[in-house]
Structures are given as C-alpha cells and as structure tokens.
Amino acid sequence: MTAAARALGEAFGRAPVFMRSGGSIPIVDVMQQLFGVPVVLMGFALPSDGMHAPNERVNLPTLHRGTAACARFLELVAAAGAPQESAA
C-alpha cells in the first residue's frame, strides 16, 4: 500500500484518498491465493464517469495519470524486492 500511495501521489500530484467501496471482484481472492501476495486495487474513476452505466465514460487525462501510477507502482514494488548490492 505504501508503494501504491507513493505512485498515486507522484502521478496525480497529491496524496491519495483511501476509501472503502461496495462490490466485489471474485478473481481478486483467487489471484491472492494463487500467487500468495497481497492484491492492491487502484480506482481512477471520477464521480461524473457514470461507472457501469449505459453512458459510462473515462476522462482521458485521468486515464493517462492512472496508467502512469500503475507503471510507477510496479517500479516501486520491483525495487523493494530487488536484492541490495553490497559495497565491497
């Protein structure tokens, strides 16, 4: 979650807001059990996007920032798991 918060902050220029939301995504539990790692979900929809409505839309600047946040998140997670080089 620390990596996700940092990536979102960098991409959007402000700290993310953590909120609980209704609904479920059954595959998330399967992925967590299969891979044995926590799953992080990041949403980028705006209230005006009408998620799951017949006229659903995506704000392109938000989509681009969200894509950048996901890429940065993966970089941060990879760096955190990378072995440290010893100064020998």
C-alpha positions, 0 to 999 in steps of 0.5 A, spaced: 500 500 500 505 504 501 508 503 494 501 504 491 500 511 495 507 513 493 505 512 485 498 515 486 501 521 489 507 522 484 502 521 478 496 525 480 500 530 484 497 529 491 496 524 496 491 519 495 484 518 498 483 511 501 476 509 501 472 503 502 467 501 496 461 496 495 462 490 490 466 485 489 471 482 484 471 474 485 478 473 481 481 478 486 481 472 492 483 467 487 489 471 484 491 472 492 491 465 493 494 463 487 500 467 487 500 468 495 501 476 495 497 481 497 492 484 491 492 492 491 486 495 487 487 502 484 480 506 482 481 512 477 474 513 476 471 520 477 464 521 480 461 524 473 464 517 469 457 514 470 461 507 472 457 501 469 452 505 466 449 505 459 453 512 458 459 510 462 465 514 460 473 515 462 476 522 462 482 521 458 487 525 462 485 521 468 486 515 464 493 517 462 495 519 470 492 512 472 496 508 467 502 512 469 501 510 477 500 503 475 507 503 471 510 507 477 507 502 482 510 496 479 517 500 479 516 501 486 514 494 488 520 491 483 525 495 487 523 493 494 524 486 492 530 487 488 536 484 492 541 490 495 548 490 492 553 490 497 559 495 497 565 491 497 
